[in-house]
């Protein structure tokens, strides 16, 4: 009995021991499984619950103007974040904070529910907001320093500098174009919560600051441009405007002002319209400023000269069935007069002599239809059509600035080409990059690409003619005090987006020019959109040019090239009447700008050029039978080089054509004018008084420059000019 009882007890002990052994083995196996095989996944799960990696924004590089003034910089500000596991009543806490910040309560609360260890509740807030949040004394709400973008000049050059988002990512302007260089490299910080729900942070990687940028913009010149643009917007009630100031020799943009504008420090108040950098992205028809391309191309091809006389037919012309009129009647005008008085009829005649292919070649050479390459996002290439898509009236329309679209920056580059002796230089707005250092650094600016468009001689002729625009033509309100100036006005009707046709009330008024004449230091382009009342470029934009150029030249300490006392030029400016400054045609032979660019329908053909000579009757010109009574028939052959005004065929001329020649109904209107008018006498060697007397006797207006004896004159002696024409004589001792 005893033995069997002991045997039973032993069995139970063995069974219990075996069970304990199996239990220990299971626990050990489970521990091995959890500690070895599942270790990695549990660590990740713990990190997700207790730890969160927060990127630390690097300090963005500083954006300077050319003189080292900060236009954009980063400053450390407070941000508020929550550790949701520490907050007793999370919905209430979030509600209190969002009432202060104005953020959406539901969005912030959802973020806190999704991230148990960390969530932002107020990013990069101002001091007042942070103090109000701190005054709530909420448990689980903590504060962290972060770099915030700050623009000390506020809205100065806002579209150029641009903006950044909450994560310091560039969104527009230079901030966007050079985001990779400015942003630097972000750091990393870990937020951890222990078992007692206490949080602590650990910075694993320190952020690296971004590169600094130096712009070609001059803060003071930018202020002048924006101040005068604001005044112009106020005076004209224009809906928008642009002013560009450029160094014509290097392409450096000294100022680029746009309206409407914005304050990049007030991110929530920025509108899409204000963000638009109109200087590089706005496309408009240039109007009469494009006559500079037409005339300079003809001069370069030696198809005309500044003193050749064109018959502007009292401001009316019919070309391929389309009648085109000037804003006022003009009779005989020299080429420089066509530019000064902005005659569309004269420009069309010059373009017809030039021909489509050569005209298009110069359009492209001046940079139209292609981006300039400036370091700003959103630049347009403009709107141009190849010759194969030109209609039968395109050459007439484009010659006076219709049926082609350009940007204000492209206009500034065009004017810079004439000021830079015929060489087109790519505009630039970034001078260079510098490393983030505490000591001053020197940045060397290297001009962009360049190429010659016209010869130095042609450029000099254009500068002289552009000066006459200011002294005698539609740009008289651009006359400066103590400085000579030159430029061109432009006025173009806008296309009404509702109807797709040209508006009768909305215009783009522009003026672009340079100063001083013989040593240009600056180019200034002014474009005003939809001015109310007076809207012509010479009426609204030329005065802005005068105010900007005058102040900028004085600021740059540019030596005066004219007397400072009230002089003949200022007298001309004061006498200029708004009615005398009108330009542009009420007719639109081409298609509206948008249609002209996208319409590739048939009907495109080469412009036919009639070659029928005029018939001379008793010493007078008369239209041939069958022609339009308002059109003077043409004798000029397309593409014939001209060095001086040519003669009409007469009986003494072996090239004369006898007998009447019927002119086609679609004939050209380029007139081969007989030399007539007044022969310019020689003034060389005469005193000022003697030259004045000779000019009066000849019926000419004399412009005397200097004192002593006459050394040079323009136009030269023997030239045939209209009565009352101006002759410039240079005197010296």
Long-range contacts (C-beta under 8 A, 24 or more apart in sequence): 49-116, 49-117, 50-117, 50-192, 50-193, 50-194, 51-117, 51-190, 51-191, 51-192, 51-193, 52-115, 52-117, 52-118, 52-190, 52-191, 53-188, 53-189, 53-190, 53-204, 54-118, 54-188, 54-189, 54-190, 54-191, 55-186, 55-187, 55-188, 55-189, 56-146, 56-186, 56-187, 56-188, 56-189, 56-203, 56-205, 56-206, 56-207, 57-146, 57-147, 57-167, 57-168, 57-186, 57-207, 58-147, 58-168, 58-183, 58-184, 58-185, 58-186, 58-187, 58-207, 58-208, 58-209, 58-210, 59-147, 59-184, 59-207, 59-209, 59-210, 59-436, 60-147, 60-149, 60-164, 60-168, 60-182, 60-183, 60-184, 60-209, 60-210, 61-181, 61-182, 61-184, 61-209, 61-210, 61-211, 61-212, 61-213, 61-436, 62-212, 62-213, 62-436, 63-161, 63-174, 63-175, 63-182, 63-212, 63-213, 63-215, 64-212, 64-213, 64-214, 64-215, 65-214, 65-215, 65-217, 65-218, 65-219, 65-222, 66-214, 66-215, 66-216, 66-217, 66-218, 66-252, 66-254, 66-431, 67-218, 67-219, 67-220, 68-214, 68-440, 69-153, 69-219, 70-152, 70-153, 71-151, 71-152, 71-153, 71-156, 71-157, 71-161, 71-215, 71-217, 71-219, 72-149, 72-150, 72-151, 72-161, 72-174, 72-175, 72-264, 73-149, 73-150, 73-151, 73-152, 74-147, 74-148, 74-149, 74-150, 74-168, 75-147, 75-148, 75-150, 76-145, 76-146, 76-147, 76-148, 77-124, 77-125, 77-126, 77-127, 77-130, 77-145, 77-146, 77-147, 77-148, 78-125, 78-127, 78-130, 78-143, 78-144, 78-145, 78-146, 79-120, 79-122, 79-123, 79-124, 79-125, 79-143, 79-144, 79-145, 79-146, 80-120, 80-121, 80-122, 80-125, 80-130, 80-133, 80-141, 80-142, 80-143, 81-118, 81-119, 81-120, 81-121, 81-141, 81-142, 81-143, 81-144, 82-112, 82-118, 82-119, 82-121, 82-140, 82-141, 82-142, 83-117, 83-118, 83-140, 83-142, 83-191, 83-193, 83-197, 83-199, 84-112, 84-113, 84-115, 84-116, 84-117, 84-119, 84-140, 85-116, 85-117, 85-140, 85-193, 85-197, 86-139, 86-140, 86-193, 86-197, 86-199, 87-112, 87-138, 87-139, 87-140, 87-141, 88-139, 88-140, 93-136, 93-138, 93-140, 93-141, 94-121, 96-136, 96-138, 97-121, 97-122, 97-133, 97-136, 97-138, 97-141, 100-129, 100-132, 100-133, 101-125, 101-129, 101-133, 117-191, 117-192, 117-193, 117-199, 118-191, 123-166, 124-148, 124-166, 142-199, 149-175, 149-264, 150-265, 151-263, 151-264, 151-265, 153-219, 154-263, 154-264, 154-265, 155-226, 155-261, 155-262, 155-263, 155-264, 156-219, 156-222, 156-223, 156-226, 157-217, 157-219, 157-222, 157-226, 157-255, 157-256, 157-257, 158-258, 158-261, 158-262, 158-263, 158-264, 158-274, 159-256, 159-258, 159-261, 159-275, 159-276, 159-277, 159-278, 159-279, 160-215, 160-217, 160-256, 160-277, 160-376, 160-429, 161-264, 162-264, 163-264, 163-267, 163-270, 163-275, 172-275, 172-277, 172-377, 173-277, 173-376, 173-377, 174-213, 174-215, 174-375, 174-376, 174-429, 174-430, 176-377, 177-375, 177-376, 177-377, 178-213, 178-375, 178-430, 181-210, 181-211, 181-213, 181-433, 182-210, 182-211, 182-213, 183-210, 184-208, 184-209, 184-210, 184-211, 209-436, 210-436, 211-433, 211-434, 211-435, 211-436, 212-433, 212-434, 212-435, 212-436, 213-430, 213-432, 213-433, 213-434, 214-430, 214-431, 214-432, 214-433, 214-434, 214-443, 215-429, 215-430, 215-431, 216-247, 216-252, 216-253, 216-254, 216-428, 216-429, 216-430, 216-431, 216-445, 217-253, 217-254, 217-255, 217-256, 217-429, 218-254, 218-255, 220-555, 221-245, 221-254, 221-255, 221-552, 221-555, 222-254, 222-255, 222-256, 222-257, 224-255, 224-548, 224-551, 224-552, 224-555, 225-255, 225-256, 225-257, 225-548, 226-255, 226-257, 226-259, 226-261, 228-544, 228-547, 228-548, 228-551, 229-257, 229-259, 229-526, 229-544, 230-259, 231-544, 231-547, 232-526, 232-528, 232-540, 232-541, 232-543, 232-544, 233-259, 233-528, 235-540, 236-528, 236-531, 236-532, 236-533, 236-534, 236-535, 236-540, 237-531, 237-532, 237-533, 238-528, 238-529, 238-530, 238-531, 238-532, 238-540, 239-529, 239-530, 240-278, 240-282, 240-528, 240-529, 240-530, 241-278, 241-526, 241-527, 241-528, 241-529, 242-278, 242-279, 242-282, 242-408, 242-525, 242-526, 242-527, 243-524, 243-525, 243-526, 243-527, 243-544, 243-548, 244-279, 244-408, 244-409, 244-412, 244-523, 244-524, 244-525, 245-522, 245-523, 245-524, 245-548, 245-552, 246-412, 246-413, 246-416, 246-427, 246-522, 246-523, 246-524, 246-525, 247-521, 247-522, 247-523, 248-415, 248-416, 248-417, 248-419, 248-420, 248-425, 248-514, 248-520, 248-522, 248-523, 249-419, 249-420, 249-425, 249-520, 250-425, 250-428, 250-445, 250-447, 251-413, 251-416, 251-425, 251-426, 251-427, 251-428, 251-447, 251-448, 251-450, 252-427, 252-428, 252-429, 252-431, 252-445, 252-447, 253-374, 253-427, 253-428, 253-429, 254-522, 254-552, 255-552, 256-429, 277-376, 277-378, 278-408, 278-527, 279-407, 279-408, 279-409, 280-372, 280-374, 280-376, 280-378, 280-379, 280-380, 280-407, 280-408, 280-409, 281-378, 281-379, 281-380, 281-407, 282-380, 282-407, 282-408, 283-380, 283-382, 283-383, 283-405, 283-406, 283-407, 283-593, 284-405, 284-406, 284-407, 284-492, 284-494, 284-508, 284-527, 284-529, 284-593, 285-401, 285-402, 285-403, 285-404, 285-405, 285-406, 285-492, 285-493, 285-494, 285-508, 285-593, 286-401, 286-404, 286-406, 286-411, 286-490, 286-492, 286-510, 287-400, 287-401, 287-402, 287-490, 287-491, 287-492, 287-508, 287-510, 287-537, 287-583, 287-584, 288-342, 288-344, 288-347, 288-400, 288-401, 288-474, 288-488, 288-489, 288-490, 288-491, 288-492, 288-537, 288-583, 288-584, 289-401, 289-411, 289-414, 289-488, 289-489, 289-490, 289-510, 289-512, 289-537, 290-398, 290-399, 290-400, 290-401, 290-404, 290-406, 290-490, 291-338, 291-339, 291-342, 291-347, 291-399, 291-400, 291-401, 291-488, 292-339, 292-414, 292-415, 292-418, 292-462, 292-466, 292-488, 293-362, 293-363, 293-366, 293-368, 293-414, 294-347, 294-350, 294-351, 294-354, 294-359, 294-399, 294-400, 295-335, 295-338, 295-339, 295-347, 295-350, 295-462, 295-465, 296-362, 296-418, 296-454, 296-458, 296-459, 296-462, 297-354, 297-358, 297-359, 297-361, 297-362, 297-454, 298-335, 298-350, 298-351, 298-353, 298-354, 299-335, 299-454, 299-458, 299-461, 299-462, 300-362, 300-454, 300-455, 300-458, 301-354, 301-358, 301-641, 302-641, 302-642, 302-643, 303-350, 303-353, 303-354, 303-639, 303-640, 303-641, 303-642, 304-335, 304-350, 304-353, 304-642, 305-335, 305-461, 305-642, 305-643, 305-644, 306-334, 306-335, 306-336, 306-461, 306-464, 306-465, 306-715, 307-334, 307-335, 307-336, 307-644, 307-645, 307-715, 307-719, 307-721, 308-334, 308-335, 308-642, 308-644, 308-645, 308-673, 309-333, 309-334, 309-645, 309-673, 309-677, 309-720, 309-722, 310-334, 310-335, 310-338, 310-346, 310-349, 310-350, 310-670, 310-671, 310-673, 311-632, 311-671, 311-673, 312-338, 312-343, 312-345, 312-346, 313-345, 313-630, 313-631, 313-632, 313-669, 315-343, 315-345, 316-345, 316-630, 317-344, 317-345, 317-348, 317-349, 317-630, 317-631, 317-669, 318-628, 318-630, 318-631, 318-669, 319-348, 319-352, 319-393, 319-396, 319-589, 319-666, 319-668, 319-669, 320-392, 320-393, 320-396, 320-607, 320-608, 320-666, 321-665, 321-666, 322-393, 322-396, 322-587, 322-589, 323-587, 323-630, 324-348, 324-396, 324-585, 324-587, 324-589, 325-585, 325-586, 325-587, 326-585, 327-582, 327-583, 327-584, 327-585, 327-586, 328-582, 332-673, 332-677, 332-722, 333-722, 334-721, 334-722, 334-725, 335-465, 336-464, 336-465, 336-468, 337-468, 337-473, 339-465, 339-466, 339-468, 339-469, 339-473, 339-488, 340-465, 340-468, 340-469, 340-472, 340-473, 340-474, 341-473, 341-474, 341-583, 342-469, 342-473, 342-474, 342-489, 342-583, 342-584, 344-399, 344-400, 344-584, 344-585, 345-669, 347-399, 347-400, 348-395, 348-396, 348-399, 348-400, 348-669, 349-668, 349-669, 349-670, 349-671, 350-399, 350-670, 351-395, 351-396, 351-398, 351-399, 352-395, 352-396, 352-607, 352-609, 352-638, 352-668, 352-669, 352-670, 353-636, 353-638, 353-639, 353-640, 353-670, 355-395, 355-609, 355-638, 355-639, 356-387, 356-390, 356-394, 356-395, 356-606, 356-607, 357-387, 358-639, 359-395, 359-398, 359-399, 360-386, 360-387, 362-453, 363-398, 363-404, 365-424, 365-451, 365-453, 366-413, 366-414, 366-417, 366-424, 366-453, 367-410, 367-413, 367-414, 367-424, 368-404, 368-406, 368-410, 372-409, 372-410, 372-413, 372-426, 372-427, 373-426, 373-448, 373-449, 374-409, 374-426, 374-427, 374-428, 374-429, 375-428, 375-429, 375-430, 376-429, 379-407, 379-409, 380-407, 382-406, 382-407, 382-410, 383-593, 383-594, 383-596, 383-597, 384-597, 385-596, 385-597, 388-604, 389-600, 389-604, 390-604, 390-607, 391-590, 391-591, 391-603, 391-604, 391-605, 392-603, 392-604, 392-605, 392-607, 393-589, 393-590, 393-607, 394-590, 394-596, 394-607, 395-607, 396-589, 396-590, 397-588, 397-589, 397-590, 398-590, 400-584, 400-585, 401-490, 401-492, 402-492, 402-588, 402-589, 402-590, 402-593, 403-590, 403-591, 403-593, 403-596, 404-593, 404-596, 405-593, 405-597, 408-510, 408-525, 408-527, 411-510, 411-512, 411-525, 411-527, 412-512, 412-523, 412-525, 414-512, 415-487, 415-488, 415-512, 415-513, 415-514, 415-523, 415-525, 416-514, 416-523, 417-453, 417-454, 417-459, 418-459, 418-462, 418-463, 418-466, 418-514, 419-463, 419-514, 419-520, 419-523, 420-459, 420-520, 421-456, 421-459, 421-460, 422-452, 422-453, 422-454, 422-455, 422-456, 422-458, 422-459, 423-450, 423-451, 423-452, 423-453, 424-450, 424-451, 424-452, 424-453, 425-449, 425-450, 426-450, 463-517, 463-518, 463-520, 464-714, 466-513, 467-517, 468-726, 470-513, 471-569, 471-572, 472-572, 472-726, 474-536, 474-537, 474-538, 474-542, 474-580, 474-581, 474-582, 474-583, 475-511, 475-513, 475-538, 475-542, 475-581, 476-538, 476-542, 476-572, 476-573, 476-575, 476-576, 476-580, 476-581, 477-538, 477-539, 477-542, 477-543, 477-546, 477-573, 477-576, 477-581, 478-511, 478-513, 478-538, 478-542, 478-543, 478-545, 478-546, 478-549, 479-546, 479-569, 479-570, 479-572, 479-573, 480-515, 480-546, 480-549, 480-550, 480-553, 480-562, 480-569, 481-550, 481-564, 481-570, 482-560, 482-561, 482-562, 482-563, 482-564, 483-515, 483-516, 483-549, 483-550, 483-553, 483-558, 483-560, 483-561, 483-562, 484-515, 484-516, 484-517, 484-518, 484-561, 484-562, 484-569, 485-513, 485-514, 485-515, 485-516, 485-517, 485-545, 485-546, 485-549, 486-513, 486-514, 486-515, 486-517, 487-511, 487-512, 487-513, 487-514, 487-542, 487-545, 488-512, 488-513, 489-536, 489-537, 489-538, 489-541, 489-542, 489-581, 489-583, 490-537, 490-583, 490-584, 491-535, 491-536, 491-537, 491-538, 491-582, 491-583, 491-584, 492-584, 493-584, 493-588, 494-529, 494-530, 495-592, 495-593, 495-594, 500-592, 500-594, 500-595, 501-592, 502-588, 502-592, 506-530, 507-531, 507-535, 507-536, 509-535, 509-536, 509-537, 509-539, 509-540, 509-541, 510-537, 510-541, 511-537, 511-538, 511-541, 511-542, 511-544, 511-545, 512-545, 513-545, 513-549, 515-549, 515-553, 516-553, 516-558, 516-561, 517-561, 518-561, 519-561, 521-553, 521-556, 521-558, 522-549, 522-552, 522-553, 522-556, 524-548, 524-549, 524-552, 534-578, 536-578, 536-581, 536-582, 536-583, 536-584, 537-583, 538-581, 538-582, 538-583, 539-578, 539-581, 539-582, 542-581, 546-573, 568-703, 608-664, 608-666, 609-638, 609-668, 610-634, 610-663, 610-664, 610-666, 610-667, 610-668, 611-635, 611-637, 611-638, 612-661, 612-662, 612-663, 612-664, 612-667, 613-648, 613-649, 613-656, 613-657, 613-661, 613-672, 614-648, 614-649, 614-671, 614-672, 615-660, 615-661, 616-648, 616-649, 616-650, 621-648, 621-674, 623-663, 624-660, 624-661, 624-662, 624-663, 625-660, 625-662, 626-662, 626-663, 626-665, 627-662, 627-663, 627-665, 627-667, 628-665, 631-667, 631-669, 632-669, 632-671, 633-663, 633-667, 634-663, 634-667, 634-668, 634-669, 634-670, 634-671, 634-672, 635-671, 635-672, 636-668, 636-670, 636-671, 636-672, 638-668, 645-673, 645-675, 645-720, 646-672, 646-673, 647-672, 647-674, 647-675, 648-672, 648-673, 648-674, 675-720, 676-720, 677-720, 677-721, 677-722, 677-723, 677-725, 678-720, 678-721, 678-722, 678-723, 678-725, 679-718, 679-719, 679-720, 680-713, 680-715, 680-716, 680-717, 680-718, 680-719, 680-720, 680-721, 680-727, 681-717, 682-713, 682-717, 683-710, 683-713, 683-717, 683-727, 683-729, 684-710, 684-711, 684-712, 684-713, 684-717, 685-709, 685-710, 686-710, 688-731, 691-729, 691-731, 695-727, 699-723, 699-724, 700-724, 700-725, 700-726, 700-727, 701-725, 701-726, 701-727, 702-726, 702-727, 702-729, 703-727, 703-728, 703-729, 704-729, 704-731, 705-729, 705-730, 705-731, 706-730, 706-731, 706-732, 707-731, 707-732, 707-733, 708-732, 708-733, 709-733
